[in-house]
Amino acid sequence: MSKLSSKLLKWYTKNARVLPWRGHPDPYAVWISEIMLQQTRVETVIPYFEKWMKKFPTVRSLAKADEHDVLNLWEGLGYYSRARNLHKAAQVVADQFDGKLPRSVAELRILPGVGRYTAGAIASIAFGLNEPVLDGNLHRVYARLFNVDIPADSTEGEELLWNIATENLPKGRAGDFNQAMMDLGATICLPKNPRCLLCPLLGECEAQKLGVQEERPVLKPKADVPSVVHASAIIVQRGRVLLAKRPSEGLLGGMWEFPNGEVTGDPLRGLPNAIRAGYGLKVRVGEAVTIVQHAYSHFRVTVHAYRCELIETSKKENLKWVKISELDDLPMGKIDRQIARKLSDGQV
């Protein structure tokens, strides 16, 4: 065992975070936690994980679930393809692996939504296999420890960091080592103002020795994030509101939304054409209700919501009249949930 791994594991023994999926006897729990933790903070994940394990305690219970219920439970975590992939993967595990999560990285990577990092995390943490992991936080930690000065998000940088992670893996302690590195990145080796003086690897960090720790990792310049404007129609008749279900694949797949469309210029003037083009509906636009803004990973959107009167309906199969009292039962993205709450609270 190297000096680095020895120091880190000693620190981890005393400072490991107490998390509900750690020490769980079922590899399924590790899998669920790793998917939830992708691009999501631990504090946010914990209550979702606990609710999930109560609702879907086993692979088979998840496999048998309706996608509607899966998305409903996931609402608020974002990146909804993760939930859809979990559901599909559970069905694969139930059908092809007798309901038991496969052990090898190769078999784990067959599952929808399981990439190189997630497969390594499950294999090492749940099954004790000698597999490395590398996520966004560990890009930063390894880049600082070994003073990697090429972009960590480039093909060359990514491969170099995977090699570093593999070479420094203590055989027989991979699961603990990987979790220790995760904890180090989350509590000590922070993106800004890293707590170097408290780091158990202070004497091992090449970037810190050179005083360039806050310049690592090196990243490629980010492209500007575009902004778009949408207009949304709130169409209410006799205590029911007209909603549309998004396609199963793609952004917010399978979620429900108020009919809307991208507009240029004045949102009020652009809304009727956008609704007709997207849903085959003809509406008369009424009063403005709210403006909601949200940032996705690849664009920002501002949504102008208006109370509308339905002039001509449509035969689109994804449209559905829903009682206002039942809006909470339908999975929605953050924008439409904000609009739905105003409607449920009588503010529309």
LUMVOTOR-512716 format. One line per field, with one value per residue (C-alpha): x, y, z. Coordinates in Angstrom, 3 decimals, padded with zeros to 6 digits. Example, Ala and Ser with C-alpha at 12.3 -4.5 7.8 and 13.67 -1.06 7.14 Angstrom:
# LUMVOTOR-512716
c1	(012.300_013.670)
c2	(-004.500_-001.060)
c3	(007.800_007.140)
This chain:
# LUMVOTOR-512716
c1	(000.000_001.384_001.951_-000.890_-003.479_-002.296_-002.697_-006.048_-007.533_-006.373_-008.109_-011.237_-011.493_-011.951_-013.741_-015.999_-019.340_-022.339_-024.598_-027.692_-026.328_-022.974_-022.803_-026.139_-026.194_-027.874_-025.795_-029.047_-028.802_-025.290_-026.491_-029.452_-027.269_-024.613_-027.180_-028.831_-025.472_-024.614_-024.454_-026.449_-025.321_-025.334_-027.622_-030.203_-029.953_-030.395_-034.170_-034.819_-032.811_-034.703_-038.106_-037.004_-035.891_-039.222_-041.193_-038.932_-036.930_-035.747_-034.761_-037.912_-040.195_-038.614_-038.822_-042.563_-043.282_-045.111_-042.861_-045.322_-044.612_-040.860_-040.808_-043.117_-040.741_-037.766_-039.367_-037.065_-033.797_-033.527_-031.787_-034.821_-033.162_-031.467_-034.819_-035.985_-032.699_-032.919_-036.361_-035.198_-032.064_-034.072_-036.134_-032.929_-031.589_-034.900_-035.119_-031.487_-029.801_-032.529_-033.100_-029.518_-027.185_-024.291_-020.858_-018.471_-017.840_-018.482_-021.924_-022.790_-022.070_-024.726_-027.330_-028.920_-027.418_-024.392_-021.120_-017.505_-017.603_-020.855_-019.810_-016.515_-018.252_-020.744_-018.110_-015.690_-018.116_-020.791_-018.678_-015.171_-013.598_-010.392_-011.921_-011.078_-013.576_-013.329_-016.095_-016.098_-014.890_-012.140_-010.947_-010.163_-008.575_-006.290_-005.405_-004.212_-002.465_-000.454_-000.409_-002.038_-001.670_-003.556_-007.336_-009.010_-012.068_-010.103_-009.750_-006.056_-006.627_-009.480_-007.380_-004.410_-006.577_-008.107_-004.585_-003.609_-006.715_-005.928_-002.246_-002.974_-005.764_-004.871_-005.738_-008.299_-009.369_-010.685_-014.183_-012.964_-010.295_-012.784_-015.220_-012.378_-011.426_-015.055_-015.226_-011.925_-013.260_-016.537_-015.172_-011.498_-010.375_-013.106_-013.395_-012.739_-010.705_-009.588_-008.874_-005.292_-004.043_-006.611_-005.885_-004.450_-002.533_-000.970_002.568_001.626_-000.086_002.143_-000.096_-000.144_003.645_003.803_000.985_-001.195_-003.904_-006.642_-005.544_-006.234_-007.955_-007.269_-010.473_-011.270_-012.989_-016.755_-019.015_-021.593_-024.890_-027.740_-030.960_-034.415_-037.897_-041.017_-044.660_-046.970_-050.765_-052.854_-056.161_-058.797_-062.351_-064.727_-062.019_-059.725_-056.566_-055.169_-051.713_-049.358_-047.081_-043.560_-042.048_-040.439_-036.968_-035.165_-035.307_-037.879_-039.007_-042.344_-043.068_-046.228_-046.267_-048.551_-048.721_-045.879_-043.468_-040.416_-041.173_-039.285_-040.283_-043.384_-044.336_-048.014_-048.164_-046.084_-048.013_-050.994_-048.768_-046.467_-049.386_-050.987_-047.679_-046.807_-050.195_-052.760_-054.611_-056.189_-056.285_-057.146_-054.514_-055.671_-053.895_-050.271_-049.895_-046.197_-042.675_-040.426_-036.711_-034.608_-031.092_-030.509_-027.044_-026.933_-029.324_-031.362_-035.071_-037.533_-041.173_-044.044_-047.280_-050.694_-054.265_-055.780_-059.215_-059.476_-061.043_-060.296_-059.195_-056.839_-056.725_-053.106_-052.798_-050.366_-052.957_-055.017_-057.530_-056.545_-058.400_-056.583_-056.808_-054.788_-051.860_-049.616_-049.997_-048.354_-044.560_-043.459_-040.267_-039.474_-040.919_-044.300_-044.471_-044.168_-046.999_-049.082_-048.663_-049.979_-052.984_-053.553_-053.259_-055.902_-053.474_-054.484)
c2	(000.000_003.407_006.219_008.143_005.389_004.522_008.116_008.510_005.295_006.166_009.553_007.896_005.502_008.480_010.923_008.926_010.596_008.709_008.113_005.873_003.781_003.049_-000.355_-001.295_-005.068_-004.794_-003.734_-002.309_000.508_001.387_001.487_003.753_006.122_006.367_007.248_009.829_011.379_012.118_015.926_016.214_017.162_014.563_016.669_016.796_013.075_011.688_012.291_011.132_007.959_007.176_007.685_005.646_002.670_002.657_002.788_000.502_-001.602_-004.174_-004.427_-006.385_-003.819_-001.125_-003.282_-003.803_-000.145_002.178_004.831_007.458_006.482_006.365_009.879_011.154_009.995_011.457_014.874_017.649_015.739_016.778_014.971_012.736_010.375_008.942_007.806_006.394_004.517_003.141_001.800_000.205_-001.189_-002.751_-004.579_-005.844_-007.044_-008.736_-010.455_-011.296_-011.538_-013.096_-009.811_-009.608_-006.823_-008.241_-008.086_-007.421_-004.003_-005.427_-006.730_-003.621_-001.441_-003.311_-001.622_001.626_004.655_002.813_004.192_003.624_005.564_004.069_000.530_001.003_002.463_-000.398_-003.080_-001.686_-000.538_-003.229_-006.219_-005.375_-005.607_-003.749_-001.139_002.591_005.443_008.913_011.507_015.304_015.709_013.139_014.863_017.782_015.724_013.680_016.696_018.495_015.528_014.840_018.391_017.450_020.529_019.342_019.840_017.251_017.299_016.495_012.956_012.947_014.363_011.968_008.936_010.175_010.630_007.166_005.743_007.652_006.386_002.814_002.961_004.309_001.871_-000.213_-003.819_-005.251_-001.803_-000.288_000.385_002.219_004.061_005.263_006.446_008.123_010.029_011.066_012.321_014.156_015.951_016.799_018.054_019.073_019.389_021.871_023.589_027.005_027.694_024.092_023.316_022.251_022.602_020.011_017.601_014.207_014.232_017.655_016.314_014.277_017.003_018.235_021.173_022.415_022.236_024.541_026.782_026.085_023.969_026.471_026.384_022.649_021.046_022.792_022.800_023.627_027.014_026.680_027.767_030.446_029.029_030.154_031.634_030.951_032.290_030.115_031.029_028.668_028.327_027.672_026.398_025.742_024.426_023.325_022.691_020.869_022.032_020.865_019.295_017.627_014.651_015.004_012.269_009.427_010.251_013.557_016.454_015.859_012.700_011.350_014.434_016.549_020.210_023.074_023.429_025.761_026.666_028.743_032.293_035.270_038.826_039.458_036.190_037.170_037.590_034.501_032.109_031.306_030.266_028.259_026.349_025.661_024.451_022.217_020.850_021.723_023.911_027.291_029.626_033.172_034.601_036.267_037.713_037.089_034.787_034.423_034.403_031.481_031.142_027.989_026.968_023.554_022.155_023.397_026.357_028.829_029.328_032.050_030.952_033.467_031.778_033.136_032.224_031.146_030.325_027.231_028.088_024.887_021.568_018.936_015.162_014.918_011.801_013.412_015.939_015.275_017.143_016.888_017.984_020.867_018.958_016.113_018.155_017.021_013.410_014.066_014.270_017.690_019.619_022.584_025.207_023.556_022.620_026.295_027.153_024.222_025.390_028.839_027.168_024.834_027.749_029.702_032.361_031.845)
c3	(000.000_-000.987_001.498_-000.170_000.199_003.714_004.916_003.197_004.581_008.096_007.771_006.339_009.285_011.602_009.307_006.968_006.382_007.758_004.760_004.559_001.683_003.299_004.924_003.326_002.727_-000.675_-003.743_-005.103_-002.525_-003.693_-007.293_-006.486_-004.479_-007.179_-009.851_-007.598_-006.724_-010.346_-010.566_-007.327_-003.822_-001.043_001.182_-001.586_-002.324_001.211_001.618_-001.958_-001.356_001.841_000.184_-002.826_-000.734_001.088_-002.157_-004.211_-001.721_-004.280_-007.911_-008.680_-007.045_-009.212_-012.332_-011.816_-011.098_-013.457_-015.031_-013.802_-010.167_-010.782_-012.232_-009.513_-006.799_-008.678_-009.172_-008.024_-008.487_-012.129_-015.003_-015.360_-017.821_-014.726_-013.342_-016.667_-017.078_-013.539_-014.337_-017.588_-015.971_-013.138_-015.749_-017.373_-014.015_-013.199_-016.587_-017.321_-013.910_-011.750_-009.938_-008.659_-009.707_-011.765_-010.169_-013.044_-014.588_-018.058_-017.104_-015.089_-018.109_-020.067_-017.873_-019.148_-017.437_-016.021_-017.370_-016.474_-013.205_-011.897_-012.797_-010.962_-007.913_-007.647_-008.280_-005.688_-002.979_-003.225_-004.286_-003.055_-006.514_-007.344_-009.638_-009.785_-010.009_-011.488_-011.336_-011.456_-007.879_-008.307_-011.470_-009.177_-006.386_-008.641_-010.770_-007.630_-006.027_-009.198_-010.603_-013.895_-016.099_-019.193_-019.384_-017.175_-019.430_-022.579_-023.929_-023.057_-019.581_-018.843_-019.779_-017.757_-014.659_-015.061_-015.222_-012.064_-010.260_-011.316_-010.353_-006.868_-006.021_-002.929_-003.765_-001.405_-000.136_-003.373_-002.045_001.051_-000.921_-003.552_-000.894_001.003_-002.145_-002.589_000.995_000.604_-002.475_-000.748_002.570_002.167_-001.462_-002.343_-005.746_-004.169_-001.057_-000.493_003.163_002.499_006.072_007.193_004.353_005.314_002.030_002.496_002.119_-000.953_-003.014_-005.833_-006.754_-003.152_-002.953_-005.987_-004.750_-007.808_-006.156_-006.999_-010.646_-010.842_-012.525_-015.795_-017.858_-021.461_-021.986_-021.698_-024.518_-023.774_-022.537_-024.825_-023.482_-024.918_-024.213_-024.037_-023.638_-021.752_-021.860_-018.745_-020.117_-017.445_-017.927_-015.165_-012.587_-015.004_-016.729_-020.057_-019.830_-022.305_-021.684_-023.049_-025.235_-023.279_-024.577_-024.324_-021.876_-019.100_-020.882_-019.654_-017.533_-017.743_-018.737_-019.647_-023.447_-024.414_-027.159_-027.922_-029.048_-030.393_-029.700_-027.585_-025.773_-025.653_-029.436_-030.103_-027.865_-030.168_-033.074_-030.817_-029.293_-032.661_-034.121_-031.189_-030.136_-032.786_-030.290_-030.984_-027.995_-027.062_-024.751_-021.550_-018.538_-017.692_-014.693_-013.928_-015.308_-014.383_-015.091_-014.973_-015.984_-017.519_-018.147_-021.738_-021.906_-019.852_-020.331_-019.337_-019.435_-019.624_-018.514_-019.549_-018.731_-022.057_-023.449_-025.650_-029.019_-030.915_-029.443_-030.835_-031.195_-030.054_-027.873_-025.442_-024.245_-021.120_-018.984_-015.323_-012.218_-010.571_-007.294_-008.874_-010.199_-007.337_-008.508_-011.876_-012.330_-013.584_-014.120_-011.862_-014.187_-014.630_-010.953_-010.038_-012.402_-011.097_-007.504_-008.376_-010.001_-007.047_-004.604_-006.484_-007.687_-011.333)
